[in-house]
Amino acid sequence: MSTDILKALVLGVVEGLTEFLPISSTGHLIIAEQLLGMDDERAKVFAIVIQTGAILAVCWEYRARLVAIVAGLASEASARRFTANVAVAFMPLALLGILFGDWIKEHLFNPFTVAAAFIVGGVLILWAERREHRATVESVEGMTLRDAMGVGVAQAFALIPGTSRAGATIIGGLFLGLSRRAATEFSFFLAIPTLLAASALELVSHRDLLGAADVGVFATGFLAAFVSAFIAVRALLRYIARHDFTAFAWYRIAFGVLVFATGYAGLIEWSGK
C-alpha cells in the first residue's frame, strides 16, 4: 500500500467518523492534514471528495424516507412541510457563507482556532446537558418553521472551524425543545443540502486541480468516508437512545487542550496560517 493511499484511508475514516458527530469533521481534518503533510491545494479537492462520500452515507441510510418525501411533495402536506423546514434551516449558513466564507477560510482555518472552538463548543454542550431539557418536539415531522429557523441560525456558527456543524444543529435543537433523536435526525437531513452545496461550490472552484493520477487516492478516501460515516450515523442513533452528549463535550475539551499543550510545549509545530 502506497503512502498516499494510506493517508487517504486515514483521512477518509476521520471524515466519516466525525462528520455527523458533534465533534467537528473540519477541525479534525485540519489537524490530521497538517500531521500527515496533506494541507496543500490538492488536499482541498480531496477533502471535497471524502465529504461527498460521507454525505452519500446519510442518503443511503435514509433512502426510503427521502424517496417517500420526494414522491409525496405533490400530494402530502407533511412532505412539503419537511422540505420547507430543511430549506429554511439551510438559508442562514448559505447566506453567511457567501458573504464571509472566503475571509473565514483565510483567517480562521488553523489548528489554534480549531482548538479554541473545540473547547468552547465542549463547554456549551455541557451547559446544554446540565440544564433542564423538556422535549416539546419528539420527531422531525413535528417541527415548525420557527424550529427550523432556530436550528439554521445555530448551524451558521459552524462556519467557524472546530465548532462542528452537527454539534451546532443538535445542541441548537435541544435548546429549542427538540428531543435528542429529533435534533440528531434533523441534523442529518440538513447536512444533505448543506454539504452537497458546499462540495459542489468547492469542486467548481478547484476543478483545475483534478487529475487522473489521483483517482486511486480519491476513490480510497471516498469509500473510507462512506463506510465509516454509515457506521457512525447508526452508532450515534443507538447511543443517544440511552445517553446524552456529555462524553462528546469532554472529548472536545480534551482534544482542544491537547492541541494547545503540544503547540506550547513545542512537541508539534502547528501552523498558524
C-alpha positions, 0 to 999 in steps of 0.5 A, spaced: 500 500 500 502 506 497 503 512 502 498 516 499 493 511 499 494 510 506 493 517 508 487 517 504 484 511 508 486 515 514 483 521 512 477 518 509 475 514 516 476 521 520 471 524 515 466 519 516 467 518 523 466 525 525 462 528 520 455 527 523 458 527 530 458 533 534 465 533 534 467 537 528 469 533 521 473 540 519 477 541 525 479 534 525 481 534 518 485 540 519 489 537 524 490 530 521 492 534 514 497 538 517 500 531 521 500 527 515 503 533 510 496 533 506 494 541 507 496 543 500 491 545 494 490 538 492 488 536 499 482 541 498 479 537 492 480 531 496 477 533 502 471 535 497 471 528 495 471 524 502 465 529 504 461 527 498 462 520 500 460 521 507 454 525 505 452 519 500 452 515 507 446 519 510 442 518 503 443 511 503 441 510 510 435 514 509 433 512 502 426 510 503 424 516 507 427 521 502 424 517 496 417 517 500 418 525 501 420 526 494 414 522 491 409 525 496 411 533 495 405 533 490 400 530 494 402 530 502 402 536 506 407 533 511 412 532 505 412 539 503 412 541 510 419 537 511 422 540 505 420 547 507 423 546 514 430 543 511 430 549 506 429 554 511 434 551 516 439 551 510 438 559 508 442 562 514 449 558 513 448 559 505 447 566 506 453 567 511 457 563 507 457 567 501 458 573 504 464 571 509 466 564 507 472 566 503 475 571 509 473 565 514 477 560 510 483 565 510 483 567 517 480 562 521 482 555 518 488 553 523 489 548 528 489 554 534 482 556 532 480 549 531 482 548 538 479 554 541 472 552 538 473 545 540 473 547 547 468 552 547 463 548 543 465 542 549 463 547 554 456 549 551 454 542 550 455 541 557 451 547 559 446 544 554 446 537 558 446 540 565 440 544 564 433 542 564 431 539 557 423 538 556 422 535 549 416 539 546 418 536 539 419 528 539 420 527 531 422 531 525 415 531 522 413 535 528 417 541 527 415 548 525 418 553 521 420 557 527 424 550 529 427 550 523 429 557 523 432 556 530 436 550 528 439 554 521 441 560 525 445 555 530 448 551 524 451 558 521 456 558 527 459 552 524 462 556 519 467 557 524 472 551 524 472 546 530 465 548 532 462 542 528 456 543 524 452 537 527 454 539 534 451 546 532 444 543 529 443 538 535 445 542 541 441 548 537 435 543 537 435 541 544 435 548 546 429 549 542 425 543 545 427 538 540 428 531 543 435 528 542 433 523 536 429 529 533 435 534 533 440 528 531 435 526 525 434 533 523 441 534 523 442 529 518 437 531 513 440 538 513 447 536 512 444 533 505 443 540 502 448 543 506 454 539 504 452 537 497 452 545 496 458 546 499 462 540 495 459 542 489 461 550 490 468 547 492 469 542 486 467 548 481 472 552 484 478 547 484 476 543 478 483 545 475 486 541 480 483 534 478 487 529 475 487 522 473 493 520 477 489 521 483 483 517 482 486 511 486 487 516 492 480 519 491 476 513 490 480 510 497 478 516 501 471 516 498 469 509 500 473 510 507 468 516 508 462 512 506 463 506 510 465 509 516 460 515 516 454 509 515 457 506 521 457 512 525 450 515 523 447 508 526 452 508 532 450 515 534 442 513 533 443 507 538 447 511 543 443 517 544 437 512 545 440 511 552 445 517 553 446 524 552 452 528 549 456 529 555 462 524 553 462 528 546 463 535 550 469 532 554 472 529 548 472 536 545 475 539 551 480 534 551 482 534 544 482 542 544 487 542 550 491 537 547 492 541 541 494 547 545 499 543 550 503 540 544 503 547 540 506 550 547 510 545 549 513 545 542 512 537 541 508 539 534 509 545 530 502 547 528 501 552 523 498 558 524 496 560 517 
